[in-house]
Amino acid sequence: MNFYASVLRPLLFLLDAESAHHLAIQALKWGVYPRSVNPPDPVLKFDLWDLEFPTPIGMAAGFDKNAEVFEALLNLGFGFVETGSVTPLAQSGNDKPRMFRLPEDHGVINRLGFNNNGLVSYTQKFKNWNNRGGSGIVGANLGKNKTSNDKITDFVTGVYAVAEYASYLVVNVSSPNTPGLRDLQAREDLLELIGAVIRARSECEKKPPLLVKMAPDLSDEDMSDLAEVALATKIDGIIVTNTTINRPASLLSKNKVETGGLSGEPLLEMSTQILRDMYQKTNGDIPLIGVGGV
Ligand SMILES: Cc1cc2nc3c(=O)[nH]c(=O)nc-3n(C[C@H](O)[C@H](O)[C@H](O)COP(=O)(O)O)c2cc1C
């Protein structure tokens, strides 16, 4: 057994899931983490969207919501880091507890609800990094405030704020913990949203690739619609998938009854099947980033 499994993990499990997450962020901020000493095997390197990825394994959105530790995550050996989701205004998210381990299932359920410090502080982190001449692939995952009634403005605001700094942009219409958000995956709403976001990007000096992050809980018809919209609007990629609101019958943990999005091993098969489906529905013409249970 390695140090993580035999010592660190049992210690972290003494804390509730969100406190353990917070501690991990602090450790990365303090520089208490092992640096990746060997450069990744060159066989893992690939080029996409004018970016050179050192490895295809990245950190998904939700870990570094406030863009505080992406440099440390790159130093750990991740090939890229997706920060956020960030919303224009800071918001505290749902009441705690809101993150639950399912140890028997190797999964997590969260209903954080886009807790984050908002765009001003987030963008400043990118600016500081830029000023230090930082390098690496760092994406910005954009969400909307819970109190925002407008379907589009928050995403457009996000694009204007971060297009100059982020390596790629993600329109996140798939988190289950913001009421109404996932409805934006429906054909007409998505067309309107992506159209507005692409227009906003065209007005920015830098035009980073634009991706959409999808839920694993869409019907086959909705997935086809999403694929058609993606092809028609020529977005640069799809992230497959966010957490699921489904609860596979195989779950054992008592925490399976908690409301929120399920991630980890119980999502692996589901999200991988959707990856296959989306590849077919987009004729292999759009880069897909697989997420879920990795
Ligand atoms: C605690 C937690 C917070 C998350 N927050 C976000 C988020 O803010 N935005 C987002 O797009 N996805 C978020 N996700 C979803 C992940 O990015 C990922 O899509 C999902 O967890 C499935 O991958 P995994 O099984 O490897 O964890 C979050 C997941 C977890 C567990």
The ligand as a Tripos MOL2 file, in Angstrom:
@<TRIPOS>MOLECULE
LIG
   31    33     1     0     0
SMALL
NO_CHARGES

@<TRIPOS>ATOM
      1 C1        -17.3020   18.5070   -5.2960 C.3       1 LIG1
      2 C2        -17.5330   18.6650   -6.7640 C.ar      1 LIG1
      3 C3        -17.7270   19.9260   -7.3000 C.ar      1 LIG1
      4 C4        -17.9380   20.0800   -8.6710 C.ar      1 LIG1
      5 N1        -18.1210   21.3280   -9.1840 N.ar      1 LIG1
      6 C5        -18.2520   21.4960  -10.5210 C.ar      1 LIG1
      7 C6        -18.3720   22.7900  -11.0810 C.ar      1 LIG1
      8 O1        -18.3230   23.8080  -10.3910 O.2       1 LIG1
      9 N2        -18.5260   22.8790  -12.4240 N.ar      1 LIG1
     10 C7        -18.5580   21.7870  -13.2410 C.ar      1 LIG1
     11 O2        -18.6800   21.9310  -14.4550 O.2       1 LIG1
     12 N3        -18.4510   20.5520  -12.7300 N.ar      1 LIG1
     13 C8        -18.2850   20.3900  -11.4010 C.ar      1 LIG1
     14 N4        -18.1560   19.1160  -10.8760 N.ar      1 LIG1
     15 C9        -18.2310   17.9620  -11.8020 C.3       1 LIG1
     16 C10       -16.8530   17.4690  -12.2200 C.3       1 LIG1
     17 O3        -16.1630   18.4370  -12.9830 O.3       1 LIG1
     18 C11       -16.9690   16.1810  -13.0480 C.3       1 LIG1
     19 O4        -17.6800   16.4570  -14.2340 O.3       1 LIG1
     20 C12       -17.6860   15.0780  -12.2820 C.3       1 LIG1
     21 O5        -17.2750   15.0790  -10.9260 O.3       1 LIG1
     22 C13       -17.4110   13.7050  -12.8710 C.3       1 LIG1
     23 O6        -16.0410   13.4000  -12.8250 O.3       1 LIG1
     24 P1        -15.3890   12.4790  -11.6920 P.3       1 LIG1
     25 O7        -16.2280   11.2470  -11.6020 O.co2     1 LIG1
     26 O8        -14.0080   12.2230  -12.2050 O.co2     1 LIG1
     27 O9        -15.3970   13.2740  -10.4210 O.co2     1 LIG1
     28 C14       -17.9590   18.9420   -9.5090 C.ar      1 LIG1
     29 C15       -17.7640   17.6820   -8.9600 C.ar      1 LIG1
     30 C16       -17.5560   17.5260   -7.6060 C.ar      1 LIG1
     31 C17       -17.3520   16.1480   -7.0430 C.3       1 LIG1
@<TRIPOS>BOND
     1     1     2 1
     2     2     3 ar
     3     2    30 ar
     4     3     4 ar
     5     4     5 ar
     6     4    28 ar
     7     5     6 ar
     8     6     7 ar
     9     6    13 1
    10     7     8 2
    11     7     9 ar
    12     9    10 ar
    13    10    11 2
    14    10    12 ar
    15    12    13 ar
    16    13    14 ar
    17    14    15 1
    18    14    28 ar
    19    15    16 1
    20    16    17 1
    21    16    18 1
    22    18    19 1
    23    18    20 1
    24    20    21 1
    25    20    22 1
    26    22    23 1
    27    23    24 1
    28    24    25 2
    29    24    26 1
    30    24    27 1
    31    28    29 ar
    32    29    30 ar
    33    30    31 1
@<TRIPOS>SUBSTRUCTURE
     1 LIG1         1 GROUP 0 **** ****
